[in-house]
Amino acid sequence: MTKATATMKANGASTDGTAEPSPSQQIDAHIQHLNDWRGETLARVRALILQAVPDVVEAVKWRGVPVWEKAGIICTGETYKSAVKLTFPKGASLDDPSRLFNASLDGNTRRAIDLHEGAALDEQAFKTLIQAAAALNTTKPAKRSKTASARARA
């Protein structure tokens, strides 16, 4: 790829001169394409995410997976035949008093919410979880002192 082509792609233009759709437009198209309960569910959780974190950045990664970010990934919105899966890469570090997480519970870092057709979602608890995930991304982990590091190695 030439430098000019790379610059065009970075600025949202394709190599044939037409503008590529923005990530938000790509997510809109994905929701429309689903044209069933999964699209409705993804649209509903997307609206809740945008309410919870108004300055969230939408992206599309990994062959079309919607991703919501703020200083890192908050969650992804994968769609499968029987579920809409919302994966939180740092979910194990989040408090979940409403027990929204119901999938990927065995891992050390990730947690997910699988929404099946007709499933109810506690919208306020979900927005609180989204806000906590965004806040976790914006906080820096405390640096360990050299003394603590030396003790950990011993």
C-alpha positions as CSV (number, residue, x, y, z in Angstrom):
1,M,0.0,0.0,0.0
2,T,1.3,3.4,-0.9
3,K,1.6,6.2,1.6
4,A,-1.1,8.1,-0.2
5,T,-3.5,5.1,-0.1
6,A,-2.8,4.6,3.6
7,T,-3.5,8.3,4.3
8,M,-6.7,8.1,2.3
9,K,-7.9,5.1,4.3
10,A,-7.0,6.7,7.6
11,N,-9.1,9.7,6.6
12,G,-12.1,7.6,5.7
13,A,-11.7,7.6,1.9
14,S,-11.4,4.5,-0.2
15,T,-8.8,4.1,-3.0
16,D,-11.5,4.7,-5.7
17,G,-12.4,8.1,-4.3
18,T,-15.6,7.2,-2.5
19,A,-16.0,7.8,1.2
20,E,-16.2,4.7,3.3
21,P,-19.0,4.5,5.9
22,S,-18.1,5.6,9.4
23,P,-18.1,2.9,12.2
24,S,-21.5,4.2,13.4
25,Q,-22.9,3.9,9.9
26,Q,-21.4,0.4,9.6
27,I,-23.1,-0.6,12.9
28,D,-26.4,0.9,11.7
29,A,-26.1,-1.2,8.5
30,H,-25.3,-4.3,10.6
31,I,-28.4,-3.8,12.8
32,Q,-30.6,-3.3,9.7
33,H,-29.0,-6.4,8.0
34,L,-29.9,-8.6,11.0
35,N,-33.6,-7.6,10.6
36,D,-34.8,-9.7,13.5
37,W,-34.7,-9.8,17.3
38,R,-30.9,-9.7,17.3
39,G,-30.9,-6.4,15.5
40,E,-33.5,-5.0,17.9
41,T,-31.5,-6.2,20.9
42,L,-28.2,-4.8,19.5
43,A,-29.9,-1.5,18.8
44,R,-31.3,-1.3,22.3
45,V,-28.0,-2.0,24.1
46,R,-26.3,0.4,21.7
47,A,-28.7,3.1,22.8
48,L,-28.1,2.3,26.5
49,I,-24.3,2.5,26.0
50,L,-24.6,5.9,24.2
51,Q,-26.8,7.1,27.1
52,A,-24.4,5.8,29.8
53,V,-21.2,7.2,28.2
54,P,-22.2,9.9,25.7
55,D,-18.6,10.4,24.5
56,V,-18.1,6.7,23.8
57,V,-16.3,5.9,20.5
58,E,-17.9,3.4,18.2
59,A,-15.6,1.1,16.1
60,V,-16.0,-2.0,14.0
61,K,-13.3,-4.7,14.4
62,W,-12.8,-8.4,13.7
63,R,-14.8,-8.8,10.5
64,G,-17.7,-6.5,11.5
65,V,-18.0,-6.7,15.3
66,P,-19.4,-3.5,16.9
67,V,-17.0,-2.2,19.6
68,W,-17.6,0.6,22.1
69,E,-14.5,2.3,23.5
70,K,-13.3,4.9,25.9
71,A,-9.6,4.8,26.7
72,G,-9.8,1.2,25.7
73,I,-12.6,-1.3,24.9
74,I,-15.7,-1.1,27.1
75,C,-17.5,-4.0,25.4
76,T,-18.1,-5.7,22.1
77,G,-21.4,-6.7,20.5
78,E,-21.2,-10.0,18.7
79,T,-24.3,-11.5,17.2
80,Y,-24.9,-15.3,16.9
81,K,-27.8,-17.3,15.8
82,S,-29.2,-17.7,19.3
83,A,-27.7,-14.8,21.2
84,V,-26.3,-11.3,21.3
85,K,-23.1,-11.5,23.3
86,L,-21.7,-8.4,25.0
87,T,-18.1,-9.1,26.0
88,F,-16.3,-6.9,28.5
89,P,-12.5,-7.5,28.2
90,K,-12.0,-6.3,31.8
91,G,-15.3,-7.7,33.1
92,A,-13.7,-9.7,35.9
93,S,-12.5,-6.5,37.5
94,L,-16.0,-5.0,37.6
95,D,-18.5,-5.2,40.4
96,D,-21.7,-6.8,39.1
97,P,-24.2,-6.7,42.0
98,S,-27.1,-7.2,39.6
99,R,-25.5,-10.4,38.2
100,L,-25.8,-9.3,34.6
101,F,-22.7,-11.3,33.6
102,N,-23.9,-14.8,32.6
103,A,-21.2,-16.0,30.2
104,S,-17.4,-16.4,30.1
105,L,-17.4,-16.6,33.9
106,D,-14.4,-18.9,34.1
107,G,-11.8,-16.6,32.7
108,N,-9.5,-14.4,34.7
109,T,-10.3,-11.2,32.9
110,R,-13.3,-11.3,30.5
111,R,-16.9,-11.5,31.3
112,A,-19.9,-11.5,29.0
113,I,-23.7,-11.0,28.9
114,D,-25.5,-13.4,26.6
115,L,-28.9,-12.0,25.6
116,H,-31.3,-14.5,24.1
117,E,-34.6,-13.8,22.2
118,G,-37.1,-12.3,24.6
119,A,-34.6,-11.8,27.4
120,A,-35.1,-9.0,29.8
121,L,-32.3,-6.6,30.7
122,D,-32.1,-4.4,33.7
123,E,-31.3,-1.2,31.8
124,Q,-30.2,0.8,34.8
125,A,-27.9,-1.9,36.0
126,F,-26.5,-2.3,32.5
127,K,-25.8,1.5,32.2
128,T,-24.1,1.4,35.6
129,L,-21.9,-1.5,34.4
130,I,-21.0,0.4,31.2
131,Q,-20.0,3.4,33.2
132,A,-17.9,1.3,35.5
133,A,-16.1,-0.3,32.5
134,A,-15.4,3.1,31.0
135,A,-14.1,4.4,34.4
136,L,-11.9,1.3,34.8
137,N,-10.3,2.1,31.4
138,T,-9.5,5.7,32.4
139,T,-7.9,4.9,35.7
140,K,-4.2,4.0,35.8
141,P,-3.2,1.0,38.0
142,A,-1.3,2.0,41.1
143,K,2.5,1.7,40.6
144,R,4.1,-0.7,43.0
145,S,7.1,0.6,44.8
146,K,10.5,-1.0,44.3
147,T,10.3,-2.4,47.8
148,A,7.0,-4.1,47.1
149,S,8.4,-5.4,43.8
150,A,11.5,-6.8,45.6
151,R,9.2,-8.5,48.2
152,A,7.1,-10.0,45.4
153,R,10.1,-11.6,43.7
154,A,11.4,-13.1,47.0
